[in-house]
Amino acid sequence: MLSISSSHFEKYTMYFKKLSMNVLVSVQSFYYTLVLYLSAFVTLMTPGTVIWKIFGNRKGKVHLMSRDLICDSETLTKLPKCSKPLDQFTNALCPFLPTFLLDSDNSWKQRRNVFSFGNDIIIERIGQISADFRLTSKPGNILWDVFEMISRYSFQLVFNRPPTNEEFNRIYPGLLDINRIIKRFTSTPDVKIRQNFYDEVLKLIQDNDKDFLFHSCETFFQMEEIHQVSSVAEDFLTTITVQCTDLVCHMLLVYSEHADDFQNQFDNALNETLRLYPLTDLWMRQPYGGQRGWITSLVQLNRNGWAQPDAFSCERWNLPKHPPLMSWGFDIRRCPAQKLATNVSKLVFQAIVNQEGFWIEPAANFQHERTFPYGCQAWIGYGEKPKNARQWKFENKLRMQLRRWLCEKLRMIDQNELN
Ligand code: HEM
């Protein structure tokens, strides 16, 4: 009799323990989710930076209400492998690669093969093609100057010749429109401009010049028209232009303070730039393999576990043991164009800074951030630096900050960030 009631007692104790654990986990998830959403909503920081500020060097997972937050690269790389290619929940490349490798679309394997084909040829072409990478002397926003130079170069990489004025005038506004949406300088696409971009690329594909990237690629011509255009226009022209512009601008800003590091240990300086300014903010995966869905912040992954994580220090890459650089991705979705992107960005960056007498001075009221809410405000010059170069400030900062705040929130909503 006594033994039965004691086993009942143990059973009830276990039950209550489990119940109170569940209640505790639910309360904690609710609390963390609330803190994260509220902070991401009210501050000017991107959600990825907010995550780093709130959870810092914490290890493992934080249980949020609808998914887990993965806090460090070790936990991330130990997760069961996800074999799904890019899907609509991958926000890194949206909205400018809307059709690339979507898992709902059967053509993703063809697209991937075509991408590898083009990738290999472009890697060979980089360096064989000469281009002018001299920035104009001026104080102001240099983001669009770099963007325009790289957009011409990306055309050359794909077609092995510079664009004619007519071609460029029909393609460039489309590229600009896409990047302005990505950067949230505007919120709706200009359909007419996009249509011109599409039509011009289609015309070039149909010309099928012997130097066209996919001239001898049968798989490319087996794809439907929309995929052919998207491969050229989005996967190559747009991605090279948008991603490499951001990387080059980040390097130029860092170079203004650490020129010697870029001269003496370029690879470390590039890694360190990408560690502090990864081009992606968040990664998300839907539930798979019995796992809860998860979210992770690249800003946190790249700083968690490093000494003085917010400081720029090339020497840290010489240490025998250190956390990995996560900026190129980590699983099946790891960037397939790392070599291409590194080589293009390195070539453009070095050609800019190696111009005789080049100097750069960021505006006195400019903060270097991962995104470019105010553009890339810097004074570019050659030869002797004017005495007032350090005092120059750009205008309309408050207006830009407000626009950025609004656009970041729209971005959180329309890209399902944090949901
Ligand atoms: C310039 C620096 C670049 C960085 C830092 C970068 C980084 C990344 C990252 C982090 C991912 C993974 C996204 C995720 O897991 O959600 C990714 C994927 C991808 N990147 Fe890049 N990228 C860069 C440039 C480029 C360029 C120039 C191209 C094209 C020529 C490119 C093509 C792609 C593609 C196609 C994927 C999707 C891969 C897949 O899911 O199979 N990237 N990139």
Boltz pocket constraint, residues with backbone or C-beta under 6 A from the ligand:
constraints:
  - pocket:
      binder: B
      contacts: [[A, 85], [A, 86], [A, 90], [A, 91], [A, 92], [A, 93], [A, 100], [A, 101], [A, 115], [A, 235], [A, 236], [A, 239], [A, 240], [A, 243], [A, 244], [A, 247], [A, 274], [A, 279], [A, 280], [A, 282], [A, 283], [A, 284], [A, 326], [A, 327], [A, 328], [A, 329], [A, 330], [A, 332], [A, 333], [A, 334], [A, 335], [A, 336], [A, 337], [A, 338], [A, 340], [A, 341], [A, 342], [A, 345]]
      max_distance: 6.0
